[in-house]
Amino acid sequence: MPTPYGTRGGMAFSADELRVLRRALANALHPAPLPDEDVRDALRLADSVDEAVREAGRLRAFLLDDLVRYRAALPAALPGYLELLEDALAAGYDPGADDLAALRALRGNPAAARLLDRCQALAEHSVRARLARVSQAGPTSPAASRARLLALPGGRAAEEPRPTPPSPTPAERPVPKPSEVFPPRRRPVPPPPPEERVAG
């Protein structure tokens, strides 16, 4: 079975496993029917690698839990903490801010001072790697950035006068009927009879 830990978390294979791996790689480059024995060997190696990966994950989790416990017990647990931190770094662990702060507080110890220099270098390397990944992703276009800024509350768009929506057109009045525009003429009142005119 492959050993789960090697340099920076790599795996170490036995000579027999390396032969199986070499045959599998050669067959991947130049496909050809494999003998049943080679197929079984390759499957066993794949199972062993999977189990080694799972075991590595379990060991890493235990190691980091112990590292947290020893760090919380500093400075009394200094020897154990430094040893566990060395093992974690060998397994690919990136030291965090808590580790750097603990080592700075213990820099009077020569071993802690040496480990602090190593952890600071690893932390700086991790930061540079993250920045490189961000820069490789490409800068955001200025137009897109400006559009996002203008869309924010209080942005320039809030200061610019917004166009007034057109007022709704009044509803069309119905066409009046001729009788409404020109009312019927009133008939003249007939004059009174002659006798009424005389009496008047």
Secondary structure, DSSP 8 states (H G I E B T S, - for coil): --BS--GGG--B--HHHHHHHHHHHHHHHS-----HHHHHHHHHHHHHHHHHHHHHHHHHHHHHHHHHHHHHTTTTTHHHHHHHHHHHHHTT----HHHHHHHHHTTTSHHHHHHHHHHHHHHHHHHHHHHHHHHHT----HHHHHHHHHHSTTSHHHHS-----------------HHHHS-----------HHHHHH-
